[in-house]
C-alpha cells in the first residue's frame, strides 16, 4: 500500500507579507503541515501540486522549502501558473526530481514510491511576470509522459491545471490548453489509476480517457463556485483542505481532509453516538 498526501495552492509571499494584502498564507501552510503530521503517521510521499508562491519570489520559495522540510516523507513538488520554474528549481534543489531535467524548460519528474509510479507533470507556461495563467504540457513533455507510461507500473499522475473543464468560467479560461492531446496519450495506456491536481481551489471530480481526476481545495483560500453568471468570480475563505490518496492492489481511493477541527468528535459505542468529553 502507498499513501500520498496532497497539498496545493500555497500562494506564499515572503515572510511578513500577506497574500493579496489580506490572507496569511504562511500561517495557513504551517497549520496544514502541523495537522497532517499529527493525523497521518504513515505517509510515503507528500505531493505539492503547484502555486507554491503567489508571485514567484525567491524569499517565498525559500520559506516554502523550509516549512515543507518539516514533513517526514519525501516532498514532490511541481510549479503552477503563479510560479517561476527557475526560481522554484533553485530553492528546491534538494527535493526529489529537481536534480534532473528530462524535458528542457519543464520541471517534470517521475518516481517509484512504495511500488507506485508517481509522475509529476509541469503545466506551467512560466509567464507569471506577464500575468499569463493558462496551462500547457507541450509536445516534448507529452512524448516523455508517453514513454514513461510504457514502462511504469500502477501510476498516479500529479499536475497543477486540471485536464478538464470545471464549469467555472473564469477558471476554465485559464485552463489546460492541450488537454485533448493529454487525453490521447492517456488513452494509449491502462496503468494510470488516478490524476490529482489543484488550480481550481475546490473539490472537483471528473475523468479523462476513463481515468478518474480529482482536483482538491487549497490549504488557504478557495475559489467561488461560480457555475453561472449570477455568481461573481472571486475568492472564498472556505475551509482549507488537503488530499489523501491510497493506492493498494491496483486501485486508488482518495479522501479530502480539513485542516481545521470542527468541535469535539462524537464517538460511537454500541451503535449509538456518545459525546467524547476528552
C-alpha positions in Angstrom: 0.0 0.0 0.0 1.2 3.5 -0.8 -0.2 6.6 0.9 0.2 10.0 -0.6 -0.8 13.3 0.9 -1.5 16.2 -1.5 -1.5 19.9 -0.7 -1.9 22.6 -3.3 -2.1 26.3 -4.0 0.0 27.5 -1.1 0.4 31.0 -2.7 3.1 32.1 -0.3 4.6 35.6 -0.2 7.9 36.5 1.5 7.8 36.3 5.3 5.7 39.0 6.9 3.7 39.9 3.7 0.1 38.9 3.4 -1.1 37.4 0.1 -3.4 39.9 -1.7 -2.8 42.1 1.3 -5.2 40.1 3.5 -4.5 36.4 3.5 -1.9 34.9 5.9 -1.0 32.0 3.6 2.2 31.4 5.7 0.0 30.6 8.8 -2.4 28.5 6.7 0.5 26.4 5.5 2.0 25.9 9.0 -1.4 24.9 10.2 -1.8 22.4 7.4 1.6 20.8 7.9 1.0 20.5 11.7 -2.4 18.9 11.1 -1.1 16.4 8.6 1.9 15.4 10.7 -0.4 14.9 13.8 -3.1 12.9 12.0 -1.2 10.9 9.4 1.8 8.9 10.7 2.3 6.7 7.7 2.9 8.8 4.6 5.0 7.6 1.7 5.2 10.9 -0.1 3.7 14.4 0.0 2.7 15.9 -3.3 2.6 19.7 -3.8 0.6 20.4 -7.0 1.7 23.9 -7.8 1.3 27.6 -7.0 3.8 27.2 -4.3 4.1 31.0 -4.3 1.8 33.8 -5.4 4.3 36.0 -7.3 7.3 33.7 -7.8 9.5 35.5 -5.3 12.8 33.9 -4.2 12.2 34.6 -0.4 8.8 32.9 -0.7 10.3 29.8 -2.2 13.0 29.6 0.5 10.3 29.9 3.1 8.3 27.2 1.4 11.3 24.9 1.3 12.0 25.4 5.0 8.4 24.7 6.0 7.9 21.7 3.7 11.1 20.1 5.1 9.1 19.5 8.3 7.4 16.6 6.7 9.0 13.3 7.5 8.2 11.9 4.0 9.7 13.0 0.6 8.1 16.1 -0.8 7.4 16.0 -4.5 6.6 19.5 -5.9 5.7 20.9 -9.3 5.1 24.5 -10.4 1.7 26.2 -11.1 0.7 29.3 -13.0 1.8 31.5 -10.1 5.3 30.0 -10.0 8.6 30.8 -11.6 10.1 27.5 -12.6 13.8 28.6 -12.4 13.3 30.1 -9.0 11.4 27.1 -7.7 14.0 24.8 -9.1 16.9 26.7 -7.3 15.1 26.8 -3.9 14.0 23.1 -4.2 17.3 21.7 -5.5 17.5 19.2 -2.6 13.9 18.0 -3.2 13.2 14.9 -5.3 13.1 15.4 -9.0 14.9 18.7 -9.3 18.4 17.4 -10.0 17.4 16.2 -13.5 15.5 17.9 -16.3 14.2 15.2 -18.6 12.3 17.8 -20.6 14.1 21.1 -21.2 12.3 24.0 -19.5 9.9 21.8 -17.7 10.1 20.7 -14.1 8.6 17.3 -14.6 9.8 14.1 -13.0 8.9 10.5 -12.2 9.4 8.5 -9.0 8.7 5.0 -7.7 7.0 5.2 -4.3 6.1 2.1 -2.4 5.6 0.2 -5.7 3.6 3.0 -7.3 4.9 5.2 -10.2 4.2 8.9 -9.4 4.5 11.2 -12.4 4.7 14.9 -11.7 3.8 17.0 -14.8 4.6 20.6 -15.3 1.7 22.5 -16.8 3.1 26.0 -16.1 3.9 28.2 -19.1 6.3 30.1 -16.7 5.0 33.6 -17.5 3.9 34.8 -14.1 5.6 38.2 -14.8 3.4 38.7 -17.8 0.3 37.7 -15.9 -0.3 34.6 -18.1 -2.0 31.9 -16.2 -3.2 29.1 -18.6 -1.5 25.8 -18.6 0.3 23.8 -21.3 2.2 20.5 -21.2 3.8 20.8 -24.7 4.7 18.2 -27.2 8.1 17.3 -25.6 6.6 16.7 -22.2 3.7 14.7 -23.7 6.2 12.5 -25.5 8.1 12.0 -22.3 4.9 11.1 -20.5 4.0 8.6 -23.2 7.5 6.9 -23.0 7.4 6.9 -19.2 4.0 5.3 -19.0 5.1 2.4 -21.3 7.4 1.1 -18.6 5.6 2.3 -15.5 3.7 0.2 -13.0 0.4 1.4 -11.4 0.6 5.1 -11.8 -0.6 8.3 -10.1 -0.2 11.5 -12.2 0.0 14.9 -10.4 -0.4 18.2 -12.2 -1.5 21.7 -11.5 -4.0 22.6 -14.1 -6.9 20.1 -14.3 -7.2 18.4 -17.7 -11.0 19.0 -17.9 -13.4 21.9 -17.8 -14.8 22.7 -14.4 -17.8 24.7 -15.4 -16.4 27.7 -13.5 -15.9 30.0 -16.5 -13.2 32.3 -15.2 -11.1 29.3 -14.2 -11.7 27.4 -17.4 -10.4 30.5 -19.3 -7.0 29.8 -17.8 -7.2 26.0 -18.0 -5.0 23.4 -19.8 -4.7 24.3 -23.5 -3.6 20.9 -24.6 -6.0 18.8 -22.6 -7.1 16.9 -25.7 -3.5 15.9 -26.6 -3.1 14.8 -23.0 -6.2 12.6 -23.2 -4.9 10.9 -26.3 -1.7 9.9 -24.5 -3.7 8.5 -21.6 -5.9 6.5 -23.9 -2.9 4.5 -25.0 -2.2 3.3 -21.5 -4.1 1.3 -18.9 -1.9 1.8 -15.9 -2.9 5.2 -14.8 -5.1 4.9 -11.7 -5.8 8.5 -10.8 -4.9 12.0 -11.8 -4.6 14.6 -9.0 -4.4 18.4 -9.5 -5.1 21.8 -8.0 -5.5 25.2 -9.6 -9.3 25.5 -9.1 -9.2 25.7 -5.3 -12.2 23.4 -5.0 -13.0 19.7 -4.7 -14.0 18.7 -8.3 -14.1 15.2 -9.7 -14.1 14.3 -13.4 -12.5 11.8 -15.7 -10.2 11.9 -18.8 -10.0 8.9 -21.1 -11.7 6.8 -18.4 -9.2 7.8 -15.7 -10.7 9.5 -12.6 -9.4 13.0 -12.0 -9.6 14.8 -8.7 -8.9 18.5 -8.0 -8.7 19.5 -4.4 -9.1 22.7 -2.4 -6.1 24.9 -1.4 -4.5 25.0 2.0 -5.6 28.6 2.3 -8.3 30.4 0.3 -10.7 28.8 -2.2 -12.4 29.9 -5.4 -16.1 30.8 -5.5 -18.3 28.1 -7.0 -19.4 30.4 -9.8 -21.3 27.9 -12.0 -23.4 30.6 -13.7 -23.2 34.3 -14.4 -25.2 35.3 -11.4 -22.3 34.3 -9.1 -19.4 36.8 -9.2 -15.9 35.4 -9.7 -13.7 35.7 -6.7 -12.1 34.0 -3.7 -13.9 32.4 -0.8 -12.5 31.9 2.7 -13.9 28.3 2.8 -12.2 25.6 4.9 -8.6 24.8 3.9 -8.1 21.2 3.0 -5.7 18.5 1.7 -6.0 15.2 -0.1 -5.1 11.7 0.9 -4.6 9.2 -1.9 -4.2 5.5 -1.1 -3.1 3.0 -3.7 -3.4 -0.7 -3.0 -3.9 -3.8 -5.1 -4.0 -1.7 -8.3 -6.8 0.6 -7.1 -6.8 4.2 -5.8 -9.0 5.7 -3.1 -9.0 9.4 -2.4 -10.1 11.4 0.6 -10.4 15.1 1.5 -9.2 16.1 5.0 -9.9 19.5 6.5 -7.1 21.3 8.3 -9.3 22.9 10.9 -11.1 20.9 13.6 -14.9 21.4 14.0 -15.6 20.6 17.6 -15.1 17.5 19.6 -15.7 14.3 17.7 -18.8 12.3 18.6 -17.8 8.7 19.2 -19.9 5.6 18.6 -20.5 2.9 21.3 -22.9 0.1 20.8 -24.1 1.7 17.6 -25.2 4.9 19.5 -23.4 8.2 19.3 -21.6 9.1 22.5 -20.1 12.5 23.2 -16.4 12.5 23.7 -15.5 14.8 26.6 -11.8 14.1 26.5 
